[in-house]
């Protein structure tokens, strides 16, 4: 089982719709969760971080975390063509100070006009 | 100037050659990472370092070695490059939370 799993997509949504991206992780002790956006050939950039159960909103983005189900999601409201990119879920896994940042394979999102 | 700088940005090398990818950072972070990215496989961790004397293997360390010359510098070496090491390589730093990435090095082994 991979430590962090995402559906590779592509996820295709019309402009203005809500895009829902999902991620599951295997280390139940994980404490920190991140969503990165990556345009083709570019480096990943942080969109959201979430540390406690529930929802966290930032503009058009909402991250949701459910530690009991080991599930984290990202909702993008009012999707724009400029949101078309690969979205990487990352989990900080490991014990104590020896934790490392593990990434999923990414979900490719395509927003069409 | 970028906080995390990778050199070179692009490199083509021949099978069997030794190559070094360099990473330097101005963020003052202790933790540094090297990741490899292949299409459809996301970012896979090669090596990570929590300080100059603490270096750890990631999930795909075979065929790679690293050197942490200083807090700000973390180099990745391919002792004898092979074609399946053709990939996009990223260096990253963190203080234990989010990671900050360099611009990436596109390496092609022919």
Boltz contact constraints between the chains, C-beta under 6 A:
constraints:
  - contact:
      token1: [A, 34]
      token2: [B, 98]
      max_distance: 6.0
  - contact:
      token1: [A, 43]
      token2: [B, 101]
      max_distance: 6.0
  - contact:
      token1: [A, 43]
      token2: [B, 103]
      max_distance: 6.0
  - contact:
      token1: [A, 43]
      token2: [B, 104]
      max_distance: 6.0
  - contact:
      token1: [A, 44]
      token2: [B, 101]
      max_distance: 6.0
  - contact:
      token1: [A, 46]
      token2: [B, 98]
      max_distance: 6.0
  - contact:
      token1: [A, 49]
      token2: [B, 98]
      max_distance: 6.0
  - contact:
      token1: [A, 100]
      token2: [B, 48]
      max_distance: 6.0
  - contact:
      token1: [A, 101]
      token2: [B, 99]
      max_distance: 6.0
  - contact:
      token1: [A, 103]
      token2: [B, 42]
      max_distance: 6.0
  - contact:
      token1: [A, 103]
      token2: [B, 43]
      max_distance: 6.0
  - contact:
      token1: [A, 104]
      token2: [B, 42]
      max_distance: 6.0
  - contact:
      token1: [A, 105]
      token2: [B, 41]
      max_distance: 6.0
  - contact:
      token1: [A, 105]
      token2: [B, 42]
      max_distance: 6.0
  - contact:
      token1: [A, 106]
      token2: [B, 42]
      max_distance: 6.0
